[in-house]
Amino acid sequence: MAKTIAVIGGGLAGRLCAWQLAQAGWRVSLFDRGGREGGEAAAYIAAAMLAPLAEAIDATPLVTALGRQSVARWRRLLEQLPEQVFLQQAGSLVVWHAQDKPLAHQFEQQLSRAWGGDCPAQWWQAEQLASEEPQLAGRFQTGLYLPDEGQLENRQVLSALGAALEREKVDCRWHSEVSPQQLAGQFDWLLDCRGFGAKTDWNAAQGSRLRGVRGEVARVYAPEVSLRRPVRLLHPRYPLYIAPKPDHRFVIGATQLESESGAPASVRSGLELLSALYAVHPAFGEAQILELSSGLRPTLNHHDPEIRFNRQSRMVEVNGLFRHGFMISPAVSEIAVQLIQALANDAPLPEDEAGLIRRQE
Ligand SMILES: Cc1cc2nc3c(=O)[nH]c(=O)nc-3n(C[C@H](O)[C@H](O)[C@H](O)COP(=O)(O)OP(=O)(O)OC[C@H]3O[C@@H](n4cnc5c(N)ncnc54)[C@H](O)[C@@H]3O)c2cc1C
């Protein structure tokens, strides 16, 4: 008989794990307090940039290492999903206004240091910039091109994973807020992927601390503007990016605030996000604002993700994807599924060179 597992939390990590467990022969039930569209998940708000190089400046070495493979891993995963998902890998472009040039040199030095040799960033002069991003011609004299970086359409990912779960006959219980304590004893194993929703339980155990880090993004529709890749604007007050999604939709993100408030985006943040947009191209002045939204990134004190397990309570927890969930979740979910399989079969635990796995007994 197939073993049973309850996945609690059907955001990004929960959907990926539930799908892969079902493919591996488990009978999976998935509980989420929100709906199938994923509206309660941080993943619903995210810009879904796959930018390990740009992020290397602030990310830990572990996150950078996990992120390096992310586009290739997503490509393989998306091939198996029943719905099409936008995945772009055209690199990203960093720009700045003339007066902020020192910021560009500082950014490049930080990149080289963080990447550890062979930093692939390239300087683009005005002519190349104009040929690669025609609508930015004449607006910026120089840019820094970061090859290989990619991005996804986050809501398409959630929708396609929802369809994949249905195809694999996962018992999806949307609009079901539950706790591991409530479900204990009803399934062979539990997998907690509640993100920030797991804060109280996570912090009740020994080890790292979980907190929420607030982020706000804007979504606009700008039929007049075409960008071929995400553009990052270096700016002393608001270093932000503009990610072009299908159909002339753009996501502008993201603020990062040490706050666990789930309130709607503030006027200040809205102004900063939209100012960055307007600074990159005035044609964005005519864009329609579709959405200003906020979310909480599930963050551990060391800023790395963790996979914790407890054999007695038969529970595995995946958390701490912070601001890199899309970038690292293919790698993290793969290790989590391998761990659950090994635990259930009393087999040796998977190799964990990255040091993601923590024993809780
Ligand atoms: C503004 C913003 C921008 C971002 N941009 C990027 C980006 O460009 N690139 C990138 O890689 N990452 C980005 N991220 C980060 C990414 O969204 C997160 O790392 C990722 O969503 C975390 O995945 P998760 O599954 O752990 O949590 P979530 O996606 O938050 O999913 C958790 C799920 O658990 C459910 N849940 C919680 N409590 C319960 C309960 N008691 N019962 C049932 N269900 C429950 C919730 O409803 C939710 O669906 C961004 C995040 C934000 C907020």
Ligand as a Chemical Component Dictionary entry (heavy atoms), coordinates in Angstrom:
data_LIG
# 
_chem_comp.id                   LIG 
_chem_comp.type                 NON-POLYMER 
_chem_comp.pdbx_formal_charge   0 
_chem_comp.three_letter_code    LIG 
# 
loop_
_chem_comp_atom.comp_id 
_chem_comp_atom.atom_id 
_chem_comp_atom.alt_atom_id 
_chem_comp_atom.type_symbol 
_chem_comp_atom.charge 
_chem_comp_atom.model_Cartn_x 
_chem_comp_atom.model_Cartn_y 
_chem_comp_atom.model_Cartn_z 
_chem_comp_atom.pdbx_ordinal 
LIG C1  C1  C 0 7.561  40.956 -2.607 1  
LIG C2  C2  C 0 8.246  39.624 -2.832 2  
LIG C3  C3  C 0 9.059  39.465 -3.945 3  
LIG C4  C4  C 0 9.722  38.235 -4.144 4  
LIG N1  N1  N 0 10.481 38.096 -5.281 5  
LIG C5  C5  C 0 11.143 36.935 -5.474 6  
LIG C6  C6  C 0 11.948 36.773 -6.631 7  
LIG O1  O1  O 0 12.023 37.664 -7.496 8  
LIG N2  N2  N 0 12.637 35.602 -6.789 9  
LIG C7  C7  C 0 12.555 34.592 -5.864 10 
LIG O2  O2  O 0 13.213 33.565 -6.051 11 
LIG N3  N3  N 0 11.773 34.713 -4.766 12 
LIG C8  C8  C 0 11.080 35.860 -4.550 13 
LIG N4  N4  N 0 10.306 36.007 -3.432 14 
LIG C9  C9  C 0 10.360 34.959 -2.394 15 
LIG C10 C10 C 0 9.392  33.808 -2.614 16 
LIG O3  O3  O 0 8.117  34.274 -2.909 17 
LIG C11 C11 C 0 9.365  32.963 -1.320 18 
LIG O4  O4  O 0 10.684 32.581 -0.987 19 
LIG C12 C12 C 0 8.531  31.698 -1.499 20 
LIG O5  O5  O 0 7.226  32.025 -1.884 21 
LIG C13 C13 C 0 8.500  30.895 -0.197 22 
LIG O6  O6  O 0 7.816  29.698 -0.474 23 
LIG P1  P1  P 0 7.050  28.890 0.645  24 
LIG O7  O7  O 0 6.306  27.818 -0.031 25 
LIG O8  O8  O 0 7.980  28.576 1.757  26 
LIG O9  O9  O 0 6.010  29.962 1.271  27 
LIG P2  P2  P 0 4.712  30.563 0.588  28 
LIG O10 O10 O 0 4.904  30.727 -0.871 29 
LIG O11 O11 O 0 4.365  31.772 1.393  30 
LIG O12 O12 O 0 3.600  29.444 0.836  31 
LIG C14 C14 C 0 3.151  29.128 2.137  32 
LIG C15 C15 C 0 1.738  28.594 2.023  33 
LIG O13 O13 O 0 1.329  28.075 3.294  34 
LIG C16 C16 C 0 -0.031 28.355 3.476  35 
LIG N5  N5  N 0 -0.323 28.313 4.916  36 
LIG C17 C17 C 0 0.228  29.054 5.887  37 
LIG N6  N6  N 0 -0.286 28.690 7.083  38 
LIG C18 C18 C 0 -1.158 27.676 6.839  39 
LIG C19 C19 C 0 -1.983 26.855 7.656  40 
LIG N7  N7  N 0 -2.009 26.968 9.004  41 
LIG N8  N8  N 0 -2.751 25.913 7.070  42 
LIG C20 C20 C 0 -2.750 25.748 5.737  43 
LIG N9  N9  N 0 -1.987 26.500 4.908  44 
LIG C21 C21 C 0 -1.196 27.435 5.467  45 
LIG C22 C22 C 0 -0.219 29.727 2.851  46 
LIG O14 O14 O 0 -1.581 29.926 2.512  47 
LIG C23 C23 C 0 0.695  29.634 1.636  48 
LIG O15 O15 O 0 -0.010 29.224 0.489  49 
LIG C24 C24 C 0 9.587  37.184 -3.211 50 
LIG C25 C25 C 0 8.725  37.336 -2.117 51 
LIG C26 C26 C 0 8.066  38.546 -1.918 52 
LIG C27 C27 C 0 7.138  38.696 -0.749 53 
# 
loop_
_chem_comp_bond.comp_id 
_chem_comp_bond.atom_id_1 
_chem_comp_bond.atom_id_2 
_chem_comp_bond.value_order 
_chem_comp_bond.pdbx_ordinal 
LIG C1  C2  SING 1  
LIG C2  C3  SING 2  
LIG C2  C26 DOUB 3  
LIG C3  C4  DOUB 4  
LIG C4  N1  SING 5  
LIG C4  C24 SING 6  
LIG N1  C5  DOUB 7  
LIG C5  C6  SING 8  
LIG C5  C8  SING 9  
LIG C6  O1  DOUB 10 
LIG C6  N2  SING 11 
LIG N2  C7  SING 12 
LIG C7  O2  DOUB 13 
LIG C7  N3  SING 14 
LIG N3  C8  DOUB 15 
LIG C8  N4  SING 16 
LIG N4  C9  SING 17 
LIG N4  C24 SING 18 
LIG C9  C10 SING 19 
LIG C10 O3  SING 20 
LIG C10 C11 SING 21 
LIG C11 O4  SING 22 
LIG C11 C12 SING 23 
LIG C12 O5  SING 24 
LIG C12 C13 SING 25 
LIG C13 O6  SING 26 
LIG O6  P1  SING 27 
LIG P1  O7  DOUB 28 
LIG P1  O8  SING 29 
LIG P1  O9  SING 30 
LIG O9  P2  SING 31 
LIG P2  O10 DOUB 32 
LIG P2  O11 SING 33 
LIG P2  O12 SING 34 
LIG O12 C14 SING 35 
LIG C14 C15 SING 36 
LIG C15 O13 SING 37 
LIG C15 C23 SING 38 
LIG O13 C16 SING 39 
LIG C16 N5  SING 40 
LIG C16 C22 SING 41 
LIG N5  C17 SING 42 
LIG N5  C21 SING 43 
LIG C17 N6  DOUB 44 
LIG N6  C18 SING 45 
LIG C18 C19 SING 46 
LIG C18 C21 DOUB 47 
LIG C19 N7  SING 48 
LIG C19 N8  DOUB 49 
LIG N8  C20 SING 50 
LIG C20 N9  DOUB 51 
LIG N9  C21 SING 52 
LIG C22 O14 SING 53 
LIG C22 C23 SING 54 
LIG C23 O15 SING 55 
LIG C24 C25 DOUB 56 
LIG C25 C26 SING 57 
LIG C26 C27 SING 58 
# 
